[in-house]
Amino acid sequence: MTATSILVVDDDDDIRETIVEALSDEGFEAVGASDGAEALRVLGASSSLPALILLDLMMPGMSGPDFLAAQRADPVLLAVPVVLVSADANVGAKAASLGVTEFLRKPVKLDVLIATAKRFSGTDS
């Protein structure tokens, strides 16, 4: 992974693949994971950290909150910013309760997604 890489964690294959493709089309190195456990494996196998993790809340296996707990327990992964991405009507309140300052509500608007990715990767101009 590189300074412009983004890890997309979502159990919905269509959503994950669409977000990865949209980010890739904008020049990002986007990688997908189907749940928190796979995301931890991807992060552990990479020689560098992504600029951003886009994280779904509700997933079978390791959920978004479970992933956040594991991320926060790892001092290296703790440095990677997380933006929650959810269709939950209360995603803002859930983000706040999880200590996450940023969130996007599904369906995510492409321009908002790209602007968020650019802001976190330092490529906005």
N, C-alpha and C positions, 0 to 999 in steps of 0.2 A: 504494500500500500504506500501511497505517497501523500504529500501535503494537500493534494487535490482529490484524494480518494474519499469515498463516502460508503459506509456500510448501511445497507437497507435491510431491516429486520422486520419481516411481515410473513404471517403464515398463509396469506392468500397469494397463490402463485401469480395470478393475473395482476394484482396490484403491485406486488414486488417487482415483477418483470417489467411492468410499465414504468415504474419509477426508475429502475435501473437503466432502462433504455432511454428515457427522457434525460437523465443526468449524463449518460454516455454521449448522447447527441450534443450536449453542451460542453463536452470536453473533459468531463470528470471521469475518474476511474471509479466506477460504481460496482459494488459487489453485493450480492444478496445472500441472506440467511433466512431460513424458514421459522426459526424460533431462537430464543435466547441461548440455548445450549449450543446450537450450530454457530451462532454469532461469536460465542466465546472460543470455539474451536478455530474459527476463521481468524480472529484476533490473535490467538496464541500461535498460529502457524505463520503469521506475517512478520516480516523483519522490521516493519514500521507501522505506526498507528495511523488510522484515518483522520481526516480533518473533522469528521462529523459522523454520528450514528443517528439514523432515522429509525425510531423504535415504535412498533405497534404495542398497544397495551395488552389486548386480549389475544393470547395465543395458547394453543394446547402445548403440552410439554413445559418448557420454561417460559413463563409469561414475561411481559415487559417489567413489572415490578420486581420479579425474581431476578431478571437480568440486571436491573439497576443495583440490587443488593450485592450481587456478585461483582459487578463493575466497581462499586464503591469499596469493596473489600480488597481490591487489587490496586496498590498505589500507582502502578504504571497506567492501567486503564482509566483510572480516576480522572486523568488529564483530558480525556476525550469528551467533548461536549455531546449532549444527547438532546434531540428534539423529538418529543412524542408526536406520533401520527395516529389519529384514532377517529372513528366515526361516533364515538361516545359523545352524547350531548353535553356531558359534564367534564370533557377532557381538560378544560382549563383548571377546574377545581382539583381534578385528580393529579394533574401535572404539579400544581402548587403543593398538594399533600405529599407528593413524592420528591419534592425539592427540585423539580425540573422547571426552569424558567421559560422555556420555549415549547410551543406546541403548534401543530397544524391539524385542522379538522378535515377528515375525509368527506367527500372527495376533494382532494387537494388541487387547487388551481395551479397550472403549470408555471405561470409567472411567479407565483408566491414560492413554489418549490425551488425554482432556479435562483430566485433572489436570496432565499434562505441558505442554499448551498454555497452561493458565492460569498455571502457575508461570513460564514463560518470558515471557508477555505481561504479567505483573504484575497479572493479574486474579483471582488466587486469593484467597479470603477465608475 
